[in-house]
């Protein structure tokens, strides 16, 4: 079963075989509170080739998403994850292009 969300929840509970696809910002931390999961990173570019990396995470592991975009989290055992969004000052957001939805969408597509 695959569930798709447009924004990452604060807490994720998955049964073995379940997957969650969600959008995260660069700098988001995933913390495995219980179980074992596989995380597929957002697509990236390397030398004109699109690639995605995978990481298997065990209970207690923490994984930082270097780039924002769509990730897939799959439970290998019953799992509980906590999602920690990056902290951004309101002044920084309003002063940057991140405040405009179109620029955020472009950043998510390109990995900027």
C-alpha positions in Angstrom: 0.0 0.0 0.0 1.3 3.4 -0.9 0.0 6.6 0.7 0.9 10.0 -0.8 0.9 13.2 1.2 1.7 16.7 -0.1 3.4 17.7 3.2 5.3 15.5 5.7 3.5 14.7 8.9 5.3 15.0 12.3 4.9 11.3 13.0 4.6 8.3 10.7 3.5 4.8 11.7 3.8 2.1 9.1 3.2 -1.6 9.0 5.6 -4.0 7.1 5.1 -3.5 3.4 3.5 -0.1 3.7 5.1 2.9 2.0 4.6 6.7 2.3 5.5 9.2 -0.4 5.7 12.7 1.0 7.4 16.1 0.2 10.0 17.4 2.5 12.2 20.5 2.6 16.0 20.4 2.5 17.4 19.9 6.0 14.5 17.8 7.2 15.5 15.1 9.7 13.9 11.6 9.9 14.3 9.8 13.2 13.4 6.1 13.5 11.8 5.7 16.9 10.9 2.1 16.3 11.5 -0.6 13.6 13.4 -0.6 10.3 12.7 1.4 7.2 14.0 2.1 3.7 14.2 5.8 2.6 14.5 6.7 -1.1 15.8 10.3 -1.5 14.4 12.9 -3.8 15.6 12.7 -7.4 18.9 14.5 -8.1 21.1 15.2 -11.1 24.7 14.0 -11.6 26.4 14.6 -14.9 23.1 14.7 -16.8 21.8 11.6 -15.2 18.9 11.4 -12.8 19.5 9.3 -9.7 18.0 8.5 -6.3 19.8 7.2 -3.3 18.4 4.6 -0.8 19.2 4.2 2.9 18.1 1.5 5.3 17.5 2.9 8.7 17.3 1.0 12.0 15.7 2.0 15.3 17.5 5.0 16.7 19.0 6.1 13.4 18.6 9.7 12.2 18.8 10.7 8.5 19.1 14.3 7.2 17.6 15.1 3.8 20.2 17.2 2.0 17.8 18.2 -0.7 14.1 18.9 -0.6 11.6 17.0 -2.8 9.5 13.9 -2.8 10.8 11.0 -0.7 9.5 7.4 -0.2 9.6 5.7 3.2 8.9 2.0 3.2 8.5 -0.1 6.4 10.7 -3.3 6.5 9.3 -4.0 10.0 6.6 -2.3 12.0 7.9 1.2 12.2 7.4 4.6 13.9 9.3 7.7 12.5 9.4 11.2 13.7 9.9 14.0 11.1 11.7 17.1 12.2 11.3 20.0 9.7 14.2 22.5 9.4 13.8 25.7 11.4 13.7 28.8 9.3 13.3 32.3 10.7 10.2 34.2 9.4 12.4 37.1 8.4 14.6 34.8 6.2 11.6 33.3 4.5 10.0 36.6 3.6 13.2 37.9 2.3 13.8 35.0 0.0 12.2 33.5 -3.1 10.9 30.6 -0.8 7.9 32.8 0.0 6.6 32.4 -3.6 5.0 29.1 -4.3 6.2 28.9 -7.9 9.9 29.4 -6.8 9.4 26.7 -4.1 8.0 24.3 -6.8 11.0 25.0 -9.1 13.4 24.4 -6.2 11.8 21.1 -5.4 12.0 20.0 -9.1 15.6 21.1 -9.6 17.0 20.3 -6.2 18.3 23.9 -5.6 
